[in-house]
Amino acid sequence: MDATLLVELLTEELPPRSVSKLCSALGSSLYADLRSDGFLGEASAIRLFATPRRLAISISNVKEVAPDSEIVAKGPAVKSGLDASGNPTQALLGFAKKRGVSVDQLVRVNDGKQEVFAHRDLAKGSHLGTSLGLKVEDALKHLPIPKLMRWGSGDAQFVRPVHGLVMLHGANVVPGKVLGLESGNRTRGHRFMSSGEIVVGSADAYETTLLGKGKVVAGFPERRAIIEAALKAEAQRRRAGLGDYADLLDEVTALVEHPSVYAGAFDPVFLEVPQECLILTMRQNQKYFPLFDGENKLIPWFLIVSNIEVADPRRIVSGNQRVVRARLEDARFFFNQDRKVSLASRVPRLATVVYHRKLGSQLERVERLRKLCAHIAKFLGVDEQSADRAALLSKADLATGMVGEFPELQGLMGMYYARHDQEHAAVCQAIGDQYRLRFDDVEDSGNLLSACLYLAERIDSLVGLFGAGEIPTGEKDPFGLRRAALGTISVFEILHASPSIAGRQPFDVREILAFAAKQFRQGVIAAAVVDQVHEFILERYWQRLATTYPKTSVEAVISLKPKLGEVTARLFAVESFRELPDAVSLAAANKRIRNILRKSDATEGALEEPLLYEPAERALYETMRKLEPEVSARMKRGDYAGMLLAVAGLRGPVDAFFDKVMVNADDPKIRANRHALLRRLDGLLNQVADISKLAA
């Protein structure tokens, strides 16, 4: 009989950030296990129910008994199972005896390598009642739980203590034990709005029973939608917006089972504190939703998502208003106290703040950033004294009370305190911009100073932390070095496209990396670290671009290790080149050239024109010689598409050369000269990208 299957674990309050992920992983694992054992049909569909106190999975059209399945047991090979007379050997007789059949009942099958004897048998399908508990236990063992808890006197372990187990197939309880609990059809509803146990009449009635008798909205998406609609309605009543609320909405959805939204207010006097501080404390500490006006400025209202529905919410609102007032009062206190001391006077205190045990204090880091930031400023035409000042003050807010309480406000508070100290506007902005993931508006001179500090901060992190052995591995990247590499790439892309930067002296990441490495104490950074970091940045660039462009095109460009700012322009040019009718042939020829040169003598001399006596090789040389000045000029002005279009004209002479000229001639001088011609051709073809990578 097919029926809906329900499995529910009733727990103590789960970590809110894990609720949805745990339920999804549990459901996927159980669904896959049931399907592999034949319990599910084509129409079987899964639904997930996740609340702070329960993880539940509902699967439709589940069989009570899995269908029988054929088992093929393989025995000895035919050649070893029969002797020269065709009689069964002891090996074959032993296999038949083991399977409980005669030799005549065995069949011959091919196992992909040879013909073997085998026994085909029919295995009875397993019963849901005998296997479901084991399947749930197995699924729980594979959940992404970093730390398990143990409760009571038993050996059961889970992310939180589990106090109830429901396993229903239709209206019938599926017997079984999970985490030491016997299955049943009883659960509990809302912690405050429901009382006693609730009997779940059938798996299909689970959701409606929980809502009607238990006051629990079991579905995570449904609960999220209810909260979002109520938040928007309350905000609209006050002609306000919610700002960026998606992450908090997901977290709050995992904190309540029966949501209600109420509005609270705070004293407008707190708006004198930077709104980022107030927003952070409301969202992060209290899980409130602050409201904003049409210009995205904070207004003295916030929304509360409560787990209780009441006719008169005044007590709930007033209680939350008292709590938020204390929090905002703390923020105002830190803000006022911090402004009594200038940022510059806090810099010496950074000597007592450890940056990294191998890399010294934050003060040492600031001294490195000052030199690196000023060095970058030279390339960008930014005032070096301003760059030095921005770097000097960049970490001073680490010694403030506000950042001590809210580390997420690093840089941002430095900007506000620098403005209070009447530092130059560009310096203040640079301090505030230093932790931004992306960088925009480089035409603004103040923002160019931000680019200097932003880049210096990431380059110092990459070089220093790689040197200290903190290299990202797998999913582990505790210092955010992959993000730092992407931020570095972003700055170079935008700066390269900026007209105000065009025409300045060459500006590339490798030179900046080498300069940064010299700022560390002797013996801290190995010489190989610069190459390591450079490869790491290019690898991150490769990964990012390969999601949008063909991997062969990305590899063709990145393999040449061009300047970061040139990568996308070169990639666009390669994509245009691939559309040309000559591209495929030229790429294949280039690959052939690489194979020839790989085997050639690296000490072979320069090209000698008098030794080019074959008409085809002479024609190729003359075409190359005429083309080289044009290619050089186009490369100099960054016309990569034009350069590739120009070299596409070499297809005819190159094809003729390989058709009519014996490259590896018997005469060593002629052979060496032709190799020299190919090396020159290789250099001419591959200035924008290694087009041999485009060959199939």
Secondary structure, DSSP 8 states (H G I E B T S, - for coil): -EEEEEEEEEES---TTTHHHHHHHHHHHHHHHHHHTT-B-TT--EEEEEETTEEEEEEEEEESB---EEEEEEEEEHHHHB-TTS-B-HHHHHHHHHHTS-GGG-EEEE-SSSEEEEEEEEE---BHHHHHHHHHHHHHHTS--SS-EE-TTS--EESS-EEEEEEEETTEE---EETTEE-BSEEE--TTT--SEEE---GGGHHHHHHHHH-----HHHHHHHHHHHHHHHHHHTT-B--S-HHHHHHHHTT-SS-EEEEEE--GGGGGS-HHHHHHIIIIIT--EEEE-TTS-EEEEEEEEES---S-THHHHHHHHHHHHHHHHHHHHHHHHHTTS-HHHHGGGGGGSEEETTTEEHHHHHHHHHHHHHHHHHHHT--HHHHHHHHHHTTGGGGSHHHHH-GGGTTHHHHHHHHHTT--HHHHHHHHHTT-SS---TTSHHHHHHHHHHHHHHHHHHHHHHHTT---BTTB-TT-HHHHHHHHHHHHHHHHH-TTTTTSS---HHHHHHHHHTTS-TTTS-THHHHHHHHHHHHHHHHHHTTTS-HHHHHHHHTT---GGGHHHHHHHHHHHHTSTTHHHHHHHHHHHHHHHHTS-TT-----GGG--SHHHHHHHHHHHHHHHHHHHHHHTT-HHHHHHHHGGGHHHHHHHHHH--SS-SSHHHHHHHHHHHHHHHHHHTSSS-GGGG--
